[in-house]
Amino acid sequence: MPNATHDAVADRTETLFYFVRHGETEYNRKRIVQGRGIDSVLNETGETQAEALARRLASVPFDAIYTSTLQRALQTTQILARSHPDVPVAHLEDLEEMAWGVYEGAPPSADREEELQAIKRRWRHGAFDEPIEGGESVRDVQRRALRAVDHIMEQQRGQTVLVVTHGRFLRVVLASLLDEYGLKRMHELPHSNTAVNRLVGRTDTFEADLLNCTAHLDDR
């Protein structure tokens, strides 16, 4: 996918989605799983990343902004929304990160890393209905992700929408919407903090022209 440095105005017969990940948190920096249960805030780097993204998106004519209800996404949204003071902001619980259960907040260790890698290997073999202990399955996340997309499409059809969410959630929703991926290939979709993923949504198809684009961070 091209790593464009500008963002075009949408064709008004289609719905243009800007899916972005929140800025960095201390948990991200320390490689500690946050999931849905740890409501962390942005660190200084995350705030700087969000401000750089805000400058990039300032001229995009958004019709609506949708955000996860977790603090790291809300803070990122607040920074982005300053450039769009008249654009309505909606909070959707369905946009929250995957619940990682027993792994949330666990300090990094060799044993923990091996367990997480084993889970991801099972996903690559199609174990999408198997929940993480105390958490969600990939299929659980997919269901609410697609429910959120359907809701946004119903409300904003033909418009330009900003969606602020989370890393694993992005992998699930993008892999579900883009026919060339599918859940077994979601690990091929990177998710840098504040990266832009731009998709055109039509009646029953989605096409991406930007994936994991962080061009706005190059000039910090």
Protein Blocks (a to p, Z undefined) as FASTA:
>chain_A
ZZdfbdcdddfkbccdddddddddfklmnopafbjmlccdddfklmmmmmmmmmmmmmpc
cfbdcddfbfklmmmmmmmmmmmmmbccdddfklpccdekjmgopacdfklmmmmmmmmm
mmmnopambccehiacfklmmmmmmmmmmmmmmmmgoiacdddddfklmmmmmmmmmmkn
ojmlmmmmccdehiacdddddfkbccdfbehiaklmmmZZ
